[in-house]
Amino acid sequence: MDGTWIRQMKPALTRFLNRFSDCFSRKDTRAHMPTYVQGQLSNLARKSVEPIALAAGVPVRTLQEFLAQYAWNEDAVRDRLQQMVATERGSKRAIGVFDETSDVKKGTKTPGVQRQWCGKVGKTDNCMVTVHLAFAQDDFHCLLDGELFLPESWSEDRERCRVAGIPDEMVYQPKWKIALELYDRALSNGLEFEWITFDEGYGSKGPFLRALDAKAQLFIGEVPVSMTGWIKKPGLQHPPKDPCRGRPQKGARVAKDNPKAQPFRKLLEESTRFTNQSWERYRVKDGDKGPMVWEVKHAMIYRPDGKSVSSKRWHLLVARNPLKPDEIKYFLSNAPAATSVQKLLLVAFSRWHVERCFQDQKQDIGLDAWEGRKYLGLKRHMILSCVSYLFLTKMREKLGGKKIRVHRLSGSRRRIGTGPDLVA
C-alpha cells in the first residue's frame, strides 16, 4: 500500500489502534506502535525495523528497543485483538486452523534456530519455526496467535536460552501441545470455533485428537494413511469388576479373537464399505486457476485408543484429486454421524485460509522480516503483525467478496456438472 492509501486510512487506523492504548503505561512508548504498524502497512520493500524507522524519521535503535526492551503489555495487546475478533465475529460458522510457518535464518543467535524441516524452502535448513492459530469465517480470515517452537537442543541449553531472552519456564513442547495452548488461550478471550482443522502433522498425533475430542470441539483434519481403524465395531473385553492382581485395566480392550485395526489405505482398497462406493465429485471452491474439484468416499469407522477402544464412531473421508489420481488425502472427524459430506469437505479444505494469512503477512506485512536476537522482540513482532493484518483485512473486507461454497457435482463423472450450493 502506498502513502496515499495510508493517508486515506489514517483516521480509521488511529481509531483502531486507540483500542489498544491501555496496554501501554507510557504515552511515549505507545507512540511507537502506530509507527511500527504504519511501516508494516506501507509499500516499503523490506519491513524490518531499520527501513521502517528510517522512513518514519525515528532513530533505528529506538524502534529496536520498543520491540525488545521497552515496558508494555504485549500479552494484553494479543488478548485485546482476540476479544475484538470474538465480539465482532462471534458466529457458529467460525473455523480455527492450526498450522506452522518457518523462516530461513543465518547464524545461531536467532531464538529457536537450528537445522530442521523448513516448509518455506521444502527441505531441511537453518531456520526457526512458529506455530499459529488462524480464524476463518466465510471469506474473512486473520491470525489470532503464534508461538515459537523451541527445539530440544535449545531447551536443554538454558544458558543459550537466557542469552536469547527465552524465559526459564519456556521449554520444549511438541507442536501439537503448543497448538492446544493457543486454542485454550483463544477460548479464554471469548472466541468459539464451530470447527477446528489442521494438517497431517497434527492429525497424526493421537493425544492431540483425543484432547480436542475431550474438549467437545468438533474437528476434521488430515491424517496419515498409516492410521488404523475398523469398519465394524470390534468385540470388546471389559475389565473385571474385582481384579485379583496387577494393575487394573482402564477401559474396554479389543477381544483377542478380533481382527487387528487396519491402516486407512487398506480399508480404502479392501473394505467393501469403500470398494462398493463410486467416487463422487465435489467442487470444493473456485480458485484463481479454476474450480477445485475432488472425488470423495466416506464411511464411519471405529478407532483404537492406545490399548483400549471406545464405542465412538468417527468419520473417515477419503478425497482423491481427479487430475492426479495418485494424490489422495485422508481426513478424520469427530462430528456427529449425521453431518453431511459437503460440510465435512468445506471444513477439511479450509486450510487455505491460514496459508493465505501467511502469504499476505509475509508479502504485505513483513511477518518474515524480523531480524532480532531476543525472544521478546520476536513475540511482539508476531503480535503486532496480527494487529496490522487484522486492520488490513477489515479494510479489504469493505470492498466486498464472494462467499465460499461447496458444490456437489452431478451427471457424468467425465464432465463437471452443477448441483445445489451448500453454504457453511
Disulfide bonds with the S-S distance in Angstrom:
none
